[in-house]
């Protein structure tokens, strides 16, 4: 079995000596085997250290990581816990993020604007989350949303108005998500929480529920938004045609 000094262990795990000592102080990493005054670490330490790094990268706190590792050491399947975490943190869209340069943004959205106004609109777009600074370019989490904005601007809608509606729709979607999650929390998660000790079967059940929610959300939202758009577009088009008809009926004024 391979053994490593602390500096070599840190290098192999992509960590630092300081972090390793901090993890030991917090009870996350077992102490090394001592040979004289030298601490020697094994492959188990390396695997544990890599796991800690992965969990920290996913946003877990030290307290939660310690609970997970304790569960693992007492015979529970940490794979089931991490499987649930993967279900919860995987993106809900198959859309691939893109990138865009500032000059491209200006060409699409800011043609004819002065530099200060273009910068203001860029900052507002960042605040809404449609783009994210990424070095010399901007990361686009949803190219589809950016494309929709470009089409609306091309159709003559002012960019400020496009950003206004984007903020409103985002807020509306937050409400829809809260309602859907609240429904599942009340009738599934709260019921599971009443059980005294969560076990692997319960973790698997929660993961399965979350998996089912993914297609269900789109199946619920798409038909409702489609029917609502049909009704409102028809009504708006009817009003527009009536206005056009009235204008045509008046004809030119008699000379």
KOLVOVO-924135 format. One record per residue: residue in three letters; x, y, z of N, C-alpha, C in turn; residue number from 1. Coordinates in steps of 0.1 Angstrom, whole numbers, plus 5000, padded with zeros to 4 digits. Example, Ala and Ser with C-alpha at 12.3 -4.5 7.8 and 13.67 -1.06 7.14 Angstrom:
REM residues 2
 type  npx  npy  npz capx capy capz  cpx  cpy  cpz seq
  ala 5132 4943 5078 5123 4955 5078 5132 4967 5078   1
  ser 5128 4978 5071 5137 4989 5071 5129 5000 5079   2
***
This chain:
REM residues 255
 type  npx  npy  npz capx capy capz  cpx  cpy  cpz seq
  unk 5009 4988 5000 5000 5000 5000 5009 5012 5000   1
  unk 5006 5022 4991 5014 5034 4990 5012 5043 5003   2
  unk 5022 5050 5006 5022 5059 5017 5028 5072 5013   3
  unk 5022 5083 5018 5026 5097 5014 5029 5106 5026   4
  unk 5038 5114 5024 5040 5125 5033 5029 5135 5031   5
  unk 5028 5145 5040 5016 5154 5039 5017 5163 5027   6
  unk 5029 5167 5023 5031 5176 5011 5028 5168 4998   7
  unk 5031 5155 4998 5029 5147 4986 5014 5144 4985   8
  unk 5008 5141 4997 4993 5139 4997 4985 5151 4992   9
  unk 4990 5163 4996 4983 5175 4992 4984 5177 4977  10
  unk 4996 5174 4971 4998 5175 4957 4989 5166 4949  11
  unk 4989 5153 4953 4981 5143 4946 4966 5146 4947  12
  unk 4961 5152 4958 4947 5155 4960 4943 5168 4954  13
  unk 4953 5176 4950 4949 5190 4945 4945 5199 4956  14
  unk 4951 5196 4968 4948 5204 4980 4960 5211 4985  15
  unk 4960 5215 4998 4972 5221 5004 4974 5215 5017  16
  unk 4987 5216 5022 4990 5211 5035 4981 5218 5046  17
  unk 4979 5231 5044 4971 5238 5054 4957 5232 5055  18
  unk 4951 5229 5043 4937 5224 5042 4937 5210 5049  19
  unk 4947 5202 5046 4947 5188 5052 4947 5189 5067  20
  unk 4955 5198 5073 4956 5200 5087 4942 5205 5093  21
  unk 4936 5214 5085 4923 5219 5089 4913 5208 5089  22
  unk 4913 5200 5079 4903 5189 5078 4905 5179 5090  23
  unk 4918 5177 5094 4920 5168 5105 4915 5174 5118  24
  unk 4917 5187 5120 4912 5194 5132 4897 5194 5133  25
  unk 4890 5193 5121 4876 5193 5121 4870 5179 5122  26
  unk 4879 5169 5122 4875 5155 5123 4870 5149 5110  27
  unk 4874 5156 5099 4870 5151 5085 4880 5141 5080  28
  unk 4892 5141 5085 4903 5133 5079 4910 5125 5091  29
  unk 4911 5112 5090 4918 5105 5101 4932 5109 5102  30
  unk 4938 5107 5114 4952 5111 5116 4961 5101 5108  31
  unk 4973 5106 5105 4982 5097 5098 4989 5086 5107  32
  unk 4995 5077 5100 5003 5067 5108 5016 5074 5111  33
  unk 5021 5073 5123 5033 5080 5127 5045 5071 5126  34
  unk 5055 5075 5120 5068 5068 5119 5078 5077 5124  35
  unk 5081 5076 5137 5089 5086 5144 5081 5099 5145  36
  unk 5087 5109 5140 5080 5122 5140 5073 5125 5126  37
  unk 5073 5116 5117 5068 5118 5104 5055 5111 5102  38
  unk 5045 5119 5098 5032 5114 5095 5030 5108 5081  39
  unk 5026 5096 5080 5024 5089 5067 5009 5086 5064  40
  unk 5005 5090 5052 4991 5089 5048 4990 5078 5038  41
  unk 4978 5072 5037 4976 5061 5027 4966 5065 5017  42
  unk 4963 5055 5008 4954 5057 4998 4940 5060 5003  43
  unk 4936 5055 5015 4923 5058 5021 4923 5073 5024  44
  unk 4934 5079 5029 4934 5093 5031 4932 5101 5018  45
  unk 4939 5096 5008 4938 5103 4995 4924 5103 4989  46
  unk 4918 5092 4990 4904 5091 4985 4895 5100 4993  47
  unk 4896 5100 5007 4888 5108 5015 4890 5123 5012  48
  unk 4903 5126 5010 4906 5140 5007 4900 5145 4994  49
  unk 4900 5136 4984 4894 5140 4971 4879 5141 4973  50
  unk 4873 5132 4981 4859 5133 4983 4855 5146 4990  51
  unk 4863 5150 5000 4860 5163 5007 4861 5174 4997  52
  unk 4871 5174 4988 4872 5185 4979 4860 5186 4969  53
  unk 4855 5174 4965 4843 5174 4956 4831 5179 4964  54
  unk 4829 5175 4976 4817 5180 4984 4818 5195 4986  55
  unk 4830 5200 4990 4831 5214 4992 4828 5222 4979  56
  unk 4833 5216 4967 4830 5222 4954 4815 5223 4951  57
  unk 4807 5213 4957 4793 5213 4954 4785 5222 4964  58
  unk 4792 5228 4973 4786 5238 4982 4782 5232 4996  59
  unk 4787 5220 4999 4784 5215 5012 4792 5222 5023  60
  unk 4787 5223 5035 4794 5229 5046 4802 5218 5053  61
  unk 4812 5222 5061 4820 5212 5068 4811 5203 5077  62
  unk 4801 5209 5083 4792 5202 5092 4785 5191 5084  63
  unk 4779 5194 5073 4772 5184 5065 4782 5173 5060  64
  unk 4794 5177 5056 4804 5168 5051 4807 5158 5062  65
  unk 4809 5163 5074 4812 5154 5085 4801 5144 5088  66
  unk 4788 5149 5087 4777 5139 5088 4777 5129 5078  67
  unk 4780 5133 5065 4780 5123 5054 4791 5113 5056  68
  unk 4803 5117 5060 4814 5108 5063 4811 5099 5074  69
  unk 4805 5104 5085 4801 5096 5096 4791 5085 5092  70
  unk 4782 5089 5084 4772 5079 5079 4779 5068 5071  71
  unk 4789 5072 5063 4796 5063 5055 4804 5053 5064  72
  unk 4811 5058 5074 4819 5050 5083 4810 5040 5091  73
  unk 4798 5044 5093 4789 5035 5101 4781 5025 5092  74
  unk 4785 5024 5080 4779 5014 5071 4768 5019 5062  75
  unk 4764 5031 5063 4754 5036 5054 4760 5039 5040  76
  unk 4752 5039 5030 4757 5040 5016 4757 5055 5013  77
  unk 4769 5061 5013 4770 5075 5009 4767 5077 4994  78
  unk 4768 5066 4986 4765 5068 4972 4750 5071 4970  79
  unk 4742 5066 4979 4727 5070 4978 4725 5084 4981  80
  unk 4732 5089 4991 4731 5104 4995 4737 5112 4984  81
  unk 4748 5109 4978 4754 5116 4967 4745 5115 4954  82
  unk 4739 5104 4953 4730 5102 4941 4718 5112 4942  83
  unk 4713 5113 4954 4702 5123 4956 4707 5137 4954  84
  unk 4719 5140 4958 4725 5153 4956 4727 5156 4941  85
  unk 4731 5146 4934 4732 5148 4919 4719 5151 4913  86
  unk 4708 5144 4917 4695 5147 4912 4691 5161 4915  87
  unk 4694 5166 4927 4690 5179 4931 4698 5190 4924  88
  unk 4710 5187 4921 4719 5198 4915 4721 5197 4900  89
  unk 4717 5186 4894 4718 5186 4879 4709 5197 4873  90
  unk 4713 5203 4862 4705 5213 4856 4692 5207 4851  91
  unk 4682 5215 4851 4668 5211 4846 4666 5214 4831  92
  unk 4677 5218 4825 4676 5221 4811 4687 5214 4804  93
  unk 4685 5209 4791 4696 5203 4784 4703 5214 4775  94
  unk 4700 5227 4777 4706 5237 4770 4720 5239 4773  95
  unk 4729 5241 4763 4743 5243 4765 4746 5258 4766  96
  unk 4752 5263 4777 4755 5277 4778 4765 5281 4767  97
  unk 4765 5294 4763 4774 5299 4753 4782 5311 4758  98
  unk 4789 5317 4749 4796 5329 4752 4794 5340 4741  99
  unk 4796 5352 4745 4794 5363 4735 4803 5374 4739 100
  unk 4808 5381 4730 4817 5393 4732 4809 5406 4734 101
  unk 4815 5416 4740 4808 5428 4742 4805 5435 4728 102
  unk 4814 5434 4719 4811 5440 4706 4799 5434 4699 103
  unk 4798 5421 4701 4787 5413 4695 4774 5417 4702 104
  unk 4774 5419 4715 4762 5424 4722 4758 5437 4717 105
  unk 4767 5446 4716 4764 5460 4711 4758 5459 4697 106
  unk 4764 5450 4688 4758 5449 4675 4744 5444 4675 107
  unk 4741 5435 4684 4728 5429 4684 4717 5438 4691 108
  unk 4721 5444 4702 4712 5451 4711 4714 5466 4712 109
  unk 4726 5470 4709 4729 5484 4712 4732 5493 4700 110
  unk 4728 5489 4688 4731 5497 4676 4724 5510 4678 111
  unk 4732 5521 4676 4727 5534 4677 4727 5540 4690 112
  unk 4731 5533 4701 4732 5538 4714 4746 5543 4717 113
  unk 4746 5554 4726 4759 5559 4729 4766 5549 4739 114
  unk 4778 5552 4742 4786 5542 4750 4780 5541 4764 115
  unk 4776 5552 4770 4771 5551 4784 4758 5543 4785 116
  unk 4749 5546 4775 4736 5539 4775 4739 5524 4772 117
  unk 4748 5520 4763 4751 5506 4760 4756 5499 4773 118
  unk 4765 5506 4780 4770 5501 4793 4760 5499 4803 119
  unk 4750 5508 4804 4739 5507 4814 4731 5495 4811 120
  unk 4727 5493 4798 4719 5481 4794 4727 5468 4796 121
  unk 4740 5469 4794 4748 5456 4796 4747 5453 4811 122
  unk 4749 5463 4820 4749 5460 4834 4735 5455 4839 123
  unk 4725 5460 4833 4711 5456 4836 4709 5441 4832 124
  unk 4715 5438 4820 4713 5424 4815 4721 5415 4824 125
  unk 4732 5419 4830 4740 5411 4839 4732 5409 4852 126
  unk 4725 5420 4857 4718 5419 4869 4706 5409 4868 127
  unk 4700 5408 4857 4689 5399 4854 4694 5385 4853 128
  unk 4706 5383 4849 4712 5370 4848 4712 5364 4834 129
  unk 4709 5373 4824 4710 5368 4810 4724 5366 4805 130
  unk 4733 5374 4811 4747 5372 4808 4755 5373 4820 131
  unk 4767 5367 4820 4776 5367 4832 4790 5370 4828 132
  unk 4797 5380 4834 4811 5383 4830 4820 5371 4831 133
  unk 4828 5369 4821 4837 5357 4821 4850 5361 4814 134
  unk 4858 5368 4821 4871 5373 4815 4868 5384 4805 135
  unk 4873 5381 4793 4871 5391 4782 4858 5389 4774 136
  unk 4850 5379 4778 4837 5377 4771 4826 5375 4782 137
  unk 4815 5372 4778 4803 5370 4787 4798 5356 4785 138
  unk 4795 5349 4796 4789 5336 4796 4774 5338 4794 139
  unk 4768 5330 4785 4753 5331 4783 4747 5318 4788 140
  unk 4741 5318 4800 4735 5306 4806 4724 5300 4797 141
  unk 4717 5309 4790 4706 5304 4781 4707 5312 4768 142
  unk 4713 5306 4758 4714 5312 4745 4700 5314 4739 143
  unk 4690 5306 4743 4677 5307 4737 4670 5320 4742 144
  unk 4672 5323 4755 4667 5335 4760 4673 5348 4753 145
  unk 4686 5347 4751 4692 5358 4744 4687 5359 4730 146
  unk 4685 5348 4724 4679 5349 4710 4665 5355 4710 147
  unk 4657 5351 4720 4644 5357 4721 4645 5372 4722 148
  unk 4654 5377 4731 4656 5391 4733 4660 5398 4720 149
  unk 4669 5392 4712 4674 5397 4700 4663 5398 4690 150
  unk 4654 5388 4689 4643 5389 4680 4633 5400 4683 151
  unk 4630 5402 4696 4621 5412 4700 4627 5426 4697 152
  unk 4640 5428 4699 4646 5441 4696 4645 5443 4681 153
  unk 4648 5432 4673 4648 5433 4659 4634 5437 4654 154
  unk 4623 5433 4661 4610 5436 4658 4605 5450 4662 155
  unk 4614 5457 4669 4611 5471 4672 4608 5473 4687 156
  unk 4609 5463 4695 4607 5465 4710 4620 5470 4716 157
  unk 4618 5482 4723 4630 5487 4730 4637 5477 4740 158
  unk 4650 5477 4741 4657 5468 4749 4653 5469 4764 159
  unk 4651 5481 4768 4646 5483 4782 4633 5476 4785 160
  unk 4624 5476 4775 4611 5470 4776 4613 5454 4776 161
  unk 4622 5450 4768 4625 5435 4768 4631 5431 4781 162
  unk 4640 5439 4787 4645 5435 4800 4634 5436 4811 163
  unk 4625 5446 4810 4614 5447 4819 4606 5434 4819 164
  unk 4602 5429 4807 4594 5417 4807 4602 5405 4811 165
  unk 4615 5405 4809 4623 5394 4813 4623 5393 4828 166
  unk 4624 5404 4835 4623 5404 4850 4610 5399 4855 167
  unk 4599 5404 4848 4586 5400 4852 4584 5385 4850 168
  unk 4588 5380 4839 4586 5365 4836 4594 5357 4846 169
  unk 4606 5362 4849 4614 5354 4858 4607 5354 4872 170
  unk 4601 5365 4876 4594 5365 4889 4582 5355 4888 171
  unk 4575 5355 4877 4564 5346 4875 4568 5332 4876 172
  unk 4579 5329 4870 4584 5315 4870 4588 5311 4884 173
  unk 4594 5320 4892 4597 5317 4906 4584 5313 4914 174
  unk 4573 5320 4911 4560 5317 4917 4556 5303 4913 175
  unk 4557 5300 4900 4553 5287 4896 4561 5276 4902 176
  unk 4574 5278 4903 4583 5268 4909 4580 5266 4923 177
  unk 4577 5277 4930 4574 5276 4945 4561 5268 4947 178
  unk 4552 5270 4938 4539 5263 4940 4541 5248 4937 179
  unk 4549 5245 4927 4551 5231 4924 4559 5224 4935 180
  unk 4570 5230 4939 4578 5224 4949 4570 5224 4963 181
  unk 4562 5234 4966 4554 5234 4978 4545 5222 4978 182
  unk 4539 5219 4966 4530 5207 4965 4537 5194 4969 183
  unk 4549 5192 4963 4556 5180 4965 4561 5180 4979 184
  unk 4566 5191 4985 4571 5192 4998 4560 5187 5008 185
  unk 4548 5193 5006 4537 5190 5016 4533 5176 5015 186
  unk 4532 5170 5004 4526 5156 5002 4537 5145 5001 187
  unk 4549 5149 4999 4560 5138 4998 4571 5140 5008 188
  unk 4578 5151 5007 4590 5153 5016 4586 5154 5031 189
  unk 4575 5161 5034 4571 5162 5048 4567 5149 5053 190
  unk 4561 5141 5045 4557 5127 5049 4569 5119 5052 191
  unk 4579 5120 5044 4591 5112 5046 4599 5117 5059 192
  unk 4598 5130 5061 4605 5136 5073 4599 5131 5086 193
  unk 4587 5127 5086 4580 5122 5098 4586 5108 5102 194
  unk 4593 5101 5093 4599 5089 5097 4611 5092 5106 195
  unk 4613 5083 5116 4623 5087 5126 4638 5087 5121 196
  unk 4641 5077 5113 4655 5077 5107 4655 5075 5092 197
  unk 4659 5084 5084 4659 5082 5070 4668 5070 5066 198
  unk 4664 5062 5057 4672 5051 5053 4674 5052 5038 199
  unk 4682 5042 5033 4685 5042 5018 4672 5042 5010 200
  unk 4662 5034 5014 4650 5034 5006 4643 5047 5005 201
  unk 4643 5055 5016 4637 5068 5016 4645 5077 5007 202
  unk 4658 5077 5008 4666 5085 4999 4663 5082 4984 203
  unk 4662 5069 4981 4659 5066 4967 4646 5071 4963 204
  unk 4636 5070 4972 4623 5075 4969 4622 5090 4966 205
  unk 4630 5098 4974 4630 5112 4972 4637 5115 4959 206
  unk 4648 5108 4955 4654 5110 4943 4645 5107 4931 207
  unk 4637 5096 4933 4628 5093 4922 4617 5103 4920 208
  unk 4612 5109 4931 4602 5120 4930 4608 5132 4922 209
  unk 4620 5136 4926 4626 5147 4919 4628 5145 4904 210
  unk 4632 5132 4901 4633 5129 4887 4620 5130 4880 211
  unk 4609 5126 4886 4596 5127 4880 4592 5141 4877 212
  unk 4596 5150 4886 4592 5164 4886 4597 5171 4873 213
  unk 4609 5167 4868 4615 5174 4857 4606 5174 4845 214
  unk 4602 5163 4839 4593 5164 4828 4579 5169 4831 215
  unk 4575 5167 4843 4561 5171 4847 4560 5186 4847 216
  unk 4570 5194 4851 4569 5208 4851 4567 5214 4837 217
  unk 4574 5209 4827 4572 5213 4814 4558 5209 4809 218
  unk 4554 5197 4812 4541 5192 4808 4530 5200 4813 219
  unk 4532 5206 4825 4521 5214 4831 4522 5228 4825 220
  unk 4534 5234 4824 4535 5248 4820 4532 5250 4805 221
  unk 4537 5242 4797 4536 5244 4782 4522 5245 4778 222
  unk 4513 5236 4782 4499 5237 4777 4492 5249 4782 223
  unk 4494 5253 4795 4488 5265 4800 4492 5278 4793 224
  unk 4506 5279 4791 4511 5291 4784 4506 5291 4770 225
  unk 4505 5280 4763 4501 5279 4749 4486 5284 4748 226
  unk 4478 5279 4757 4463 5283 4756 4462 5298 4760 227
  unk 4469 5302 4770 4468 5316 4773 4473 5325 4762 228
  unk 4484 5322 4755 4489 5330 4744 4479 5330 4733 229
  unk 4473 5318 4730 4463 5318 4719 4452 5328 4722 230
  unk 4446 5327 4734 4435 5336 4737 4439 5351 4736 231
  unk 4451 5354 4742 4455 5368 4742 4459 5373 4728 232
  unk 4466 5365 4721 4470 5370 4707 4458 5372 4698 233
  unk 4448 5363 4699 4436 5364 4692 4428 5377 4695 234
  unk 4428 5379 4708 4421 5391 4713 4428 5404 4708 235
  unk 4441 5404 4710 4449 5416 4706 4448 5418 4690 236
  unk 4449 5407 4683 4448 5408 4668 4434 5413 4664 237
  unk 4424 5408 4671 4410 5413 4668 4409 5427 4670 238
  unk 4414 5432 4681 4413 5447 4684 4421 5455 4674 239
  unk 4433 5450 4670 4441 5457 4660 4433 5457 4646 240
  unk 4427 5446 4642 4420 5446 4630 4408 5455 4630 241
  unk 4401 5456 4641 4390 5465 4642 4395 5479 4641 242
  unk 4406 5483 4646 4411 5496 4645 4415 5499 4630 243
  unk 4421 5489 4624 4424 5491 4610 4412 5493 4601 244
  unk 4402 5485 4604 4389 5485 4597 4382 5499 4598 245
  unk 4383 5504 4611 4376 5517 4614 4384 5528 4606 246
  unk 4397 5527 4606 4405 5537 4598 4402 5536 4583 247
  unk 4401 5524 4578 4398 5523 4564 4384 5528 4561 248
  unk 4374 5525 4570 4360 5529 4568 4359 5544 4567 249
  unk 4367 5551 4574 4366 5566 4574 4370 5572 4561 250
  unk 4380 5566 4555 4384 5570 4541 4390 5584 4542 251
  unk 4395 5589 4531 4401 5603 4531 4390 5613 4532 252
  unk 4393 5624 4539 4383 5634 4541 4380 5640 4527 253
  unk 4367 5644 4525 4362 5649 4513 4367 5663 4511 254
  unk 4372 5667 4499 4378 5680 4496 4367 5689 4492 255
***
